[in-house]
């Protein structure tokens, strides 16, 4: 019971020692002598962020249901502990057993955002695992990457033995069996990787050579091991009814970012917004059974004792049984004094009624992800939201007592003009004017409209994957322009505007559509002291810039040019079901400002029907 | 109905801070399905108050909280239900009923017992243990007491109710609570100074044995004393 990897002296001098001791409710302890495979699952960021992520809870639960596997967790040590571990040579350890990661069979790392790449190296380094896959020996854990960034794993391909492309619930058993078979046969690391490469959805980067044209674009991808596949087909769960879900999620001691029960009601999104990677890679949209959701909700509240529950999906308003589920939750959770945190729903009579019942109107706000300021640009991005819909929704809410509105916009979308930028404050102003048409005695004080904008990053597997991205300078000019335009509005005192950091966005853009030439840059930045880049206060721009220069990499190659649809893209070897022909069609329609119907209105032939389920079948019946 | 709960906080859980322990019990009480009372409003919270915060890194077998219940089963049943959902190191020792007019645990706290043992690799235990009685026999024990806002000289002797050397540990009973709260570290610093041994923070393992209130006669009694068994 006293086994801790860190001494009292260390635990007492670092911030939040509870990050590192394990022992949380519902964490799983197994006897190492009873199991055959030890798996360390990592979210490469600080504990409070990593523990809030549903995906790890799902995989942790799934792997621990296997009798022969013990899955444990590991997160990035915070900077204070990082320094101590380096100085004193303490190896990184897993929370449950407190054993060093290096003695594990597998280290799985989820890649949720590009700016975690130096943290991946931190994890490997502190574990004592060689950073480059090519330098690892039979005694090192097999390092697996997964999650959204593995849909273009190339910038970090050198650091991983395997990428698992797609949803984690499908082929882990197969992978574990291949590992056991190989070990029994006394096979080497290479033999195991060859066996893994034959499993659907598994990508072993070291089995491929990339040849480049003189201009830096890809000429050819050569397979250098006969076990490797030409195309990697993403993994999807097509039947959720018998797919495990974590009914007993781990309850952290610390207050983490998402300190509540998360109920995933649906995967995928029917909308087809052209900037959205999730909307593409999680196709087809699959709804989960509402009766099962009710049962899960009750069971998870019982097993965790959380005081809040939230629904997770890309677009909850499209979940057909949402009214039934929310009725159930309001009734049952009310009895248990459990709060219901609503994801951002489309604002309509239904959602306003639900919001009214579960939140304090005075404190809550309406959220519109308008993304663009004019209808023209919203059509370009296929955001099926019109100004009339926004105004009608907001008016209903204003009449119902709301007076706070939040808007999300993106700057730098393809084809954007000054008119579109000006449209942002104008839309906000319009809502403020609408608000003040309500007689004074019927409205609740002043209206407050907050607009925040991020900068657009083109992502792989979206119709905008060929688009040029703005430079940092252009981003900031646009943001300043919008800010000035806000000041010109009549109701400016009711409006406020904020924008994200542009420097991190540019980095994200480089890695999102990068290739293998970036690995040495990441390695040098890490060696130069970069970690926790996603935390703006620790982002060391000078070190990164030096690393790009030293390796002769011109970031503009990755972000500044519009790519030809003929070009071989670094992620073309992945087959997500959605066809390239469809993405090209969408890219062309976008440039013409033409919208495309969503999956429920009708099938546009994206290709995801190949998986034979979800919304694709609903349409046929 | 008001109840009082006694629990332990042992092992690695000594690194869970006071606020997190409060959150931990709120969730544990839900898992145990206790019929606890909630405040009104959009974000109802449990009516629960804790006795004396325990410093990070200190273990204890004498922790307490009070709760307002809508209904209760037996004390034994409630204890078992909560214990079935405890993390290793936390254990409920007793659940008792309080009179409606009983002071809250937090307001009632008047003293604490501690056992301090020695961690290997620091000072020699006998160097300190040998001087404990001489230290305690002093007329007055003046220390620098630091609070959030000020630092002042204070004679802690009147608030040091007992101090003795055991086989390989120090036992102390000190004043605790809102009036005068003496931290064991403060006493240990003074002992080291008295023995001319350098005070090293990690030389000592601190363990709280019990938390006390005063009874009608002004005597220190366990916080459980205010409660009655729930049959």
Boltz contact constraints between the chains, C-beta under 6 A:
constraints:
  - contact:
      token1: [A, 1]
      token2: [B, 11]
      max_distance: 6.0
  - contact:
      token1: [A, 4]
      token2: [B, 12]
      max_distance: 6.0
  - contact:
      token1: [A, 9]
      token2: [B, 202]
      max_distance: 6.0
  - contact:
      token1: [A, 11]
      token2: [B, 15]
      max_distance: 6.0
  - contact:
      token1: [A, 12]
      token2: [B, 57]
      max_distance: 6.0
  - contact:
      token1: [A, 17]
      token2: [B, 15]
      max_distance: 6.0
  - contact:
      token1: [A, 18]
      token2: [B, 15]
      max_distance: 6.0
  - contact:
      token1: [A, 18]
      token2: [B, 16]
      max_distance: 6.0
  - contact:
      token1: [A, 21]
      token2: [B, 12]
      max_distance: 6.0
  - contact:
      token1: [A, 21]
      token2: [B, 15]
      max_distance: 6.0
  - contact:
      token1: [A, 23]
      token2: [B, 12]
      max_distance: 6.0
  - contact:
      token1: [A, 23]
      token2: [B, 87]
      max_distance: 6.0
  - contact:
      token1: [A, 23]
      token2: [B, 88]
      max_distance: 6.0
  - contact:
      token1: [A, 25]
      token2: [B, 87]
      max_distance: 6.0
  - contact:
      token1: [A, 251]
      token2: [B, 27]
      max_distance: 6.0
  - contact:
      token1: [A, 253]
      token2: [B, 16]
      max_distance: 6.0
  - contact:
      token1: [A, 253]
      token2: [B, 20]
      max_distance: 6.0
  - contact:
      token1: [A, 253]
      token2: [B, 24]
      max_distance: 6.0
  - contact:
      token1: [A, 254]
      token2: [B, 20]
      max_distance: 6.0
  - contact:
      token1: [A, 305]
      token2: [B, 27]
      max_distance: 6.0
  - contact:
      token1: [A, 305]
      token2: [B, 30]
      max_distance: 6.0
  - contact:
      token1: [A, 305]
      token2: [B, 31]
      max_distance: 6.0
  - contact:
      token1: [A, 337]
      token2: [B, 38]
      max_distance: 6.0
  - contact:
      token1: [A, 337]
      token2: [B, 44]
      max_distance: 6.0
  - contact:
      token1: [A, 360]
      token2: [B, 42]
      max_distance: 6.0
